[in-house]
Amino acid sequence: MPQAGLLAEPSVRSNTVPEGCAARPGRNQPPAKERPQRSSLTHGEIALVVSMSAVLLISFIFPPGGLPQVPICYFAVLTGLPCPGCGLTRGFCAIAHGRFADAWAYNPFAFALYGLTVFFLLYPWLTRWLSRLRQRLVRWRVPLWLSLSLVVAMWIFGAWRMNQAKPIQPPASEARAGLK
C-alpha cells in the first residue's frame, strides 16, 4: 500500500497539509503578495522632519527685521557684497509672516526653498499616502535636476546681484519702520 506524502508517487501525492503543520506555498498555491507596511519613520526621516520643522518654526518666531544681528554669511562679511544665498533667512521669515514683497526683495529664491522645506517636512507621509511618489521622483531624477537647476539659477542670480554692486539693504517697509 503506497503512502501518501512527499515520497509517494505523483498520482498518489496528497495536497493537504497534515494537522499541526504550517502550510507552505507550493506548486498549487501562489505565494501571497504582501506589501511591506512601514508604520514608523526611519531615523533619516525623523532627522528630516525635525530639521524642516525647526527651520519653519524659527521663520515663524522671528520677524524678518527682528533676527539676531549675527553675521552668518562669511562672503558678505569679507567682501561687503551679497552672495547668492544672502537674504534667504530673512526671506523665509518674511514669507512666514505673509510679507511676500519683502521676501522677494530679500531673495527671490526664498519662495522655491520655502516650498521645498514644506515638501520635505511632509515627504515621509506623502510617500506613504502616494505609494508611487518616491518611485516616480527617483525614476524621473527629480532631486538631481531640481537641485542642479536651482543651484545654477541661484549662482546666476548671485553673479547678477554682485555685478550690480549694491550693498545689502533692507526692503522699503523695514526702512520706514526703522528696522535693520
Backbone hydrogen bonds in HBPLUS format (Angstrom, degrees):
<---DONOR---> <-ACCEPTOR-->    atom                        ^
c    i                          cat <-CA-CA->   ^        H-A-AA   ^      H-
h    n   atom  resd res      DA  || num        DHA   H-A  angle D-A-AA Bond
n    s   type  num  typ     dist DA aas  dist angle  dist       angle   num
A0012-VAL N   A0009-GLU O   2.89 MM   3  5.40 143.4  2.03 116.7 127.6     1
A0013-ARG N   A0009-GLU O   2.91 MM   4  5.94 132.0  2.15 152.4 165.9     2
A0021-CYS N   A0018-PRO O   3.19 MM   3  5.81 160.0  2.23 138.2 139.1     3
A0046-ILE N   A0042-THR O   2.94 MM   4  6.20 153.1  2.01 149.4 157.0     4
A0047-ALA N   A0043-HIS O   2.97 MM   4  6.21 160.1  2.01 148.1 153.2     5
A0048-LEU N   A0044-GLY O   2.93 MM   4  6.16 153.0  2.01 143.6 151.3     6
A0049-VAL N   A0045-GLU O   2.92 MM   4  6.11 164.2  1.94 149.6 153.2     7
A0050-VAL N   A0046-ILE O   2.91 MM   4  6.05 165.6  1.93 153.7 157.9     8
A0051-SER N   A0047-ALA O   2.97 MM   4  6.04 164.7  1.99 146.6 151.2     9
A0052-MET N   A0048-LEU O   2.98 MM   4  6.08 165.3  2.01 150.3 154.8    10
A0053-SER N   A0049-VAL O   2.90 MM   4  5.92 152.9  1.98 143.3 151.4    11
A0054-ALA N   A0050-VAL O   2.93 MM   4  6.12 152.2  2.01 145.0 152.4    12
A0055-VAL N   A0051-SER O   3.06 MM   4  6.32 159.1  2.10 148.2 153.0    13
A0056-LEU N   A0052-MET O   3.04 MM   4  6.26 167.3  2.06 148.8 152.1    14
A0057-LEU N   A0053-SER O   2.82 MM   4  5.92 155.3  1.88 147.6 155.3    15
A0058-ILE N   A0054-ALA O   2.96 MM   4  6.08 164.5  1.98 150.8 154.3    16
A0059-SER N   A0055-VAL O   3.06 MM   4  6.30 153.9  2.13 143.9 151.4    17
A0060-PHE N   A0056-LEU O   3.07 MM   4  6.33 136.1  2.27 140.0 151.1    18
A0060-PHE N   A0057-LEU O   3.13 MM   3  5.15 129.3  2.40  95.0 108.4    19
A0061-ILE N   A0057-LEU O   2.95 MM   4  6.19 146.4  2.07 148.0 157.8    20
A0062-PHE N   A0058-ILE O   3.12 MM   4  6.19 176.5  2.12 158.5 157.7    21
A0066-GLY N   A0063-PRO O   2.93 MM   3  5.05 147.4  2.03 107.8 118.4    22
A0070-VAL N   A0068-PRO O   2.85 MM   2  5.59 136.3  2.05 104.7  91.6    23
A0077-VAL N   A0073-CYS O   3.09 MM   4  6.38 153.2  2.17 146.8 155.0    24
A0078-LEU N   A0074-TYR O   2.91 MM   4  6.00 160.5  1.95 148.4 152.8    25
A0079-THR N   A0075-PHE O   2.92 MM   4  5.97 162.1  1.95 152.0 157.1    26
A0080-GLY N   A0076-ALA O   2.82 MM   4  4.78 141.9  1.96 122.2 133.0    27
A0086-CYS N   A0083-CYS O   3.16 MM   3  5.25 158.6  2.21 106.8 113.4    28
A0088-LEU N   A0085-GLY O   3.15 MM   3  5.77 158.1  2.20 142.6 141.2    29
A0091-GLY N   A0087-GLY O   2.77 MM   4  5.78 144.0  1.89 139.8 151.5    30
A0092-PHE N   A0088-LEU O   2.81 MM   4  6.03 153.1  1.88 148.6 154.2    31
A0093-CYS N   A0089-THR O   3.10 MM   4  6.39 162.3  2.13 148.2 152.7    32
A0094-ALA N   A0090-ARG O   2.87 MM   4  6.07 153.0  1.95 144.6 152.5    33
A0095-ILE N   A0091-GLY O   2.92 MM   4  6.16 156.9  1.98 148.7 154.4    34
A0096-ALA N   A0092-PHE O   2.96 MM   4  6.21 162.8  1.99 151.5 156.3    35
A0097-HIS N   A0093-CYS O   3.09 MM   4  6.28 134.8  2.31 139.0 150.4    36
A0097-HIS N   A0094-ALA O   3.22 MM   3  5.13 130.8  2.48  92.4 105.3    37
A0099-ARG N   A0094-ALA O   2.76 MM   5  4.89 153.3  1.83 157.2 150.9    38
A0098-GLY N   A0095-ILE O   3.01 MM   3  5.00 163.7  2.04 107.4 111.2    39
A0103-ALA N   A0099-ARG O   3.05 MM   4  6.34 152.8  2.13 145.0 153.4    40
A0104-TRP N   A0100-PHE O   2.97 MM   4  6.23 152.7  2.05 146.6 153.1    41
A0105-ALA N   A0101-ALA O   3.03 MM   4  6.29 149.6  2.13 141.8 150.3    42
A0106-TYR N   A0102-ASP O   2.89 MM   4  6.19 150.0  1.98 151.1 159.1    43
A0107-ASN N   A0103-ALA O   3.08 MM   4  6.27 174.7  2.09 157.1 155.6    44
A0110-ALA N   A0107-ASN O   3.05 MM   3  5.70 166.1  2.07 121.8 125.6    45
A0113-LEU N   A0109-PHE O   3.06 MM   4  6.26 170.5  2.07 156.6 159.4    46
A0114-TYR N   A0110-ALA O   2.81 MM   4  5.78 146.6  1.92 140.7 150.0    47
A0115-GLY N   A0111-PHE O   2.99 MM   4  6.15 160.1  2.03 145.6 150.9    48
A0116-LEU N   A0112-ALA O   2.96 MM   4  6.25 152.6  2.04 143.8 151.7    49
A0117-THR N   A0113-LEU O   2.91 MM   4  6.06 146.2  2.02 138.0 147.2    50
A0118-VAL N   A0114-TYR O   3.03 MM   4  6.36 159.2  2.07 151.8 156.0    51
A0119-PHE N   A0115-GLY O   2.93 MM   4  6.16 157.9  1.98 145.8 152.7    52
A0120-PHE N   A0116-LEU O   2.83 MM   4  6.03 163.8  1.85 151.4 154.9    53
A0121-LEU N   A0117-THR O   2.96 MM   4  6.14 137.1  2.15 139.4 151.3    54
A0122-LEU N   A0118-VAL O   3.13 MM   4  6.41 149.5  2.23 145.8 152.7    55
A0122-LEU N   A0119-PHE O   3.11 MM   3  5.23 120.3  2.48  96.9 111.0    56
A0123-TYR N   A0119-PHE O   2.78 MM   4  5.78 118.7  2.16 140.9 159.1    57
A0125-TRP N   A0122-LEU O   3.08 MM   3  5.66 125.3  2.39 117.1 129.8    58
A0126-LEU N   A0122-LEU O   2.90 MM   4  6.01 158.7  1.94 156.2 162.1    59
A0127-THR N   A0123-TYR O   2.99 MM   4  6.07 162.8  2.02 159.2 160.8    60
A0128-ARG N   A0125-TRP O   3.15 MM   3  5.11 134.8  2.36  94.8 107.4    61
A0129-TRP N   A0125-TRP O   2.93 MM   4  6.19 160.1  1.97 154.0 159.2    62
A0130-LEU N   A0126-LEU O   2.75 MM   4  5.68 163.2  1.78 151.3 157.1    63
A0133-LEU N   A0130-LEU O   2.97 MM   3  5.56 164.7  1.99 124.8 129.9    64
A0136-ARG N   A0132-ARG O   2.94 MM   4  6.11 162.7  1.97 157.2 162.0    65
A0137-LEU N   A0133-LEU O   2.90 MM   4  6.09 161.5  1.93 155.7 161.0    66
A0138-VAL N   A0134-ARG O   3.06 MM   4  6.22 159.4  2.11 147.6 152.6    67
A0139-ARG N   A0135-GLN O   2.82 MM   4  5.94 162.8  1.85 149.4 155.3    68
A0140-TRP N   A0136-ARG O   2.90 MM   4  5.88 162.2  1.93 148.6 153.0    69
A0142-VAL N   A0137-LEU O   2.97 MM   5  5.22 149.1  2.07 153.5 159.3    70
A0141-ARG N   A0138-VAL O   3.09 MM   3  4.87 150.7  2.17  97.2 106.0    71
A0145-TRP N   A0141-ARG O   3.08 MM   4  6.39 169.6  2.09 171.4 168.2    72
A0146-LEU N   A0142-VAL O   2.87 MM   4  5.61 158.1  1.92 153.0 159.9    73
A0147-SER N   A0143-PRO O   3.11 MM   4  5.89 158.6  2.16 132.5 139.0    74
A0148-LEU N   A0144-LEU O   2.98 MM   4  6.09 164.1  2.01 151.8 156.9    75
A0149-SER N   A0145-TRP O   2.97 MM   4  5.89 160.9  2.00 139.1 144.9    76
A0150-LEU N   A0146-LEU O   2.98 MM   4  6.04 153.0  2.06 142.9 150.7    77
A0151-VAL N   A0147-SER O   2.96 MM   4  6.12 159.8  2.01 148.1 153.2    78
A0152-VAL N   A0148-LEU O   2.96 MM   4  6.14 166.0  1.98 151.8 155.8    79
A0153-ALA N   A0149-SER O   2.94 MM   4  6.00 163.9  1.97 144.2 149.3    80
A0154-MET N   A0150-LEU O   2.92 MM   4  6.06 154.2  1.98 143.7 151.2    81
A0155-TRP N   A0151-VAL O   2.97 MM   4  6.19 154.8  2.04 148.5 154.9    82
A0156-ILE N   A0152-VAL O   2.95 MM   4  6.22 155.2  2.02 150.5 157.5    83
A0157-PHE N   A0153-ALA O   2.91 MM   4  6.10 161.5  1.94 147.7 153.1    84
A0158-GLY N   A0154-MET O   2.76 MM   4  5.94 155.1  1.82 144.9 152.6    85
A0159-ALA N   A0155-TRP O   2.86 MM   4  6.03 155.7  1.92 145.2 151.1    86
A0160-TRP N   A0156-ILE O   2.97 MM   4  6.21 156.6  2.03 146.4 153.1    87
A0161-ARG N   A0157-PHE O   2.81 MM   4  6.07 159.8  1.85 151.5 157.5    88
A0162-MET N   A0158-GLY O   2.82 MM   4  6.01 155.3  1.88 147.4 154.1    89
A0163-ASN N   A0159-ALA O   2.91 MM   4  6.01 146.8  2.02 140.3 149.8    90
A0164-GLN N   A0160-TRP O   3.06 MM   4  6.38 136.3  2.26 140.7 151.8    91
A0165-ALA N   A0162-MET O   2.95 MM   3  4.97 138.0  2.13  97.1 109.8    92
A0174-GLU N   A0171-PRO O   3.12 MM   3  5.61 129.1  2.39 109.8 121.4    93
A0175-ALA N   A0171-PRO O   3.14 MM   4  6.45 155.5  2.20 150.6 158.1    94
A0176-ARG N   A0172-ALA O   2.99 MM   4  6.20 153.7  2.06 152.6 158.2    95
A0177-ALA N   A0173-SER O   3.28 MM   4  6.41 144.8  2.41 130.8 139.7    96
A0178-GLY N   A0174-GLU O   2.97 MM   4  6.10 115.8  2.40 139.1 154.5    97
A0179-LEU N   A0174-GLU O   2.97 MM   5  5.10 148.2  2.07 151.8 150.8    98
A0178-GLY N   A0175-ALA O   3.34 MM   3  5.12 149.0  2.44  92.1 100.9    99
